[in-house]
Amino acid sequence: MDAQTQLELEAAAFRRLRDHLAERTDVQNIDMMNLSGFCRNCLSRWYQEAANERGIEMSKDEGREAFYGMPFGEWRAKYQADATDAQKAAFEVSHKNAT
């Protein structure tokens, strides 16, 4: 496989992941963090960092809006629930050795 095709396939997979996570509003970021160690916010930060590394000025909020498809505050108001005590406890356990 040539490098351009690989790049296009990776970009397509990223877009599909982004779109899938946009559709799965029932899946909370804390649950993703507890199970996989990353969430939508991580993905939006990685997107922002990639832009910045290439000399494209992009703020944290701009990166989140690019990933979420709307301002993060709007996403949070529509879809983000308060974390339960169980979710918070699971986060503490799953990230105990992460730092």
C-alpha positions as CSV (number, residue, x, y, z in Angstrom):
1,M,0.0,0.0,0.0
2,D,1.4,3.4,-0.9
3,A,1.7,6.2,1.7
4,Q,-1.1,8.3,0.3
5,T,-3.6,5.4,0.3
6,Q,-2.6,4.6,3.9
7,L,-3.1,8.2,4.9
8,E,-6.6,8.3,3.3
9,L,-7.6,5.1,4.9
10,E,-6.5,6.3,8.3
11,A,-8.4,9.6,7.8
12,A,-11.5,7.7,6.8
13,A,-11.3,5.5,9.9
14,F,-10.9,8.6,12.1
15,R,-13.9,10.3,10.5
16,R,-15.9,7.1,11.0
17,L,-14.9,6.9,14.7
18,R,-15.8,10.6,15.1
19,D,-19.2,10.1,13.5
20,H,-19.9,7.0,15.5
21,L,-19.1,8.7,18.7
22,A,-21.3,11.6,17.7
23,E,-24.2,9.2,17.2
24,R,-23.6,7.4,20.4
25,T,-24.6,10.2,22.7
26,D,-25.6,7.6,25.3
27,V,-21.9,6.8,25.8
28,Q,-20.4,9.2,28.3
29,N,-16.8,10.4,28.1
30,I,-16.1,9.1,31.6
31,D,-17.2,5.6,30.6
32,M,-14.9,5.8,27.6
33,M,-12.0,6.9,29.9
34,N,-12.7,4.1,32.4
35,L,-12.7,1.4,29.7
36,S,-10.2,2.6,27.1
37,G,-8.2,5.4,28.7
38,F,-9.3,8.0,26.1
39,C,-12.5,9.9,25.3
40,R,-13.9,12.4,22.8
41,N,-12.0,15.2,24.6
42,C,-8.7,13.3,24.1
43,L,-9.5,12.9,20.4
44,S,-10.3,16.5,20.0
45,R,-7.1,17.5,21.8
46,W,-5.0,15.2,19.5
47,Y,-6.7,16.8,16.5
48,Q,-5.8,20.3,17.9
49,E,-2.2,19.2,18.7
50,A,-1.8,17.8,15.1
51,A,-3.0,21.1,13.7
52,N,-0.7,23.1,15.9
53,E,2.3,20.9,15.0
54,R,1.6,21.8,11.4
55,G,1.5,25.5,12.1
56,I,-2.3,25.8,12.1
57,E,-3.5,27.9,15.0
58,M,-6.3,26.0,16.7
59,S,-7.4,26.6,20.3
60,K,-8.7,23.8,22.6
61,D,-12.3,25.1,22.0
62,E,-11.8,25.1,18.2
63,G,-10.5,21.6,18.3
64,R,-13.4,20.4,20.4
65,E,-15.9,22.1,18.1
66,A,-14.2,20.5,15.1
67,F,-14.5,17.1,16.7
68,Y,-17.9,17.4,18.4
69,G,-19.5,19.2,15.4
70,M,-20.8,22.0,17.7
71,P,-19.4,24.1,20.6
72,F,-18.5,21.8,23.5
73,G,-20.8,23.7,25.9
74,E,-23.7,22.9,23.6
75,W,-22.7,19.2,23.5
76,R,-22.3,19.1,27.3
77,A,-25.8,20.7,27.8
78,K,-27.5,18.3,25.4
79,Y,-25.7,15.0,26.1
80,Q,-23.4,14.9,29.0
81,A,-24.8,13.6,32.3
82,D,-23.3,14.2,35.7
83,A,-20.9,11.4,36.6
84,T,-22.2,8.9,39.1
85,D,-20.3,8.0,42.2
86,A,-19.7,4.6,40.7
87,Q,-18.3,6.2,37.5
88,K,-16.0,8.5,39.5
89,A,-14.8,5.5,41.6
90,A,-14.1,3.5,38.5
91,F,-12.2,6.5,37.1
92,E,-10.0,6.7,40.2
93,V,-9.2,3.0,39.9
94,S,-8.6,3.0,36.2
95,H,-6.3,6.0,36.3
96,K,-4.5,5.3,39.5
97,N,-1.3,4.4,37.7
98,A,-1.9,6.4,34.6
99,T,0.1,9.4,35.6
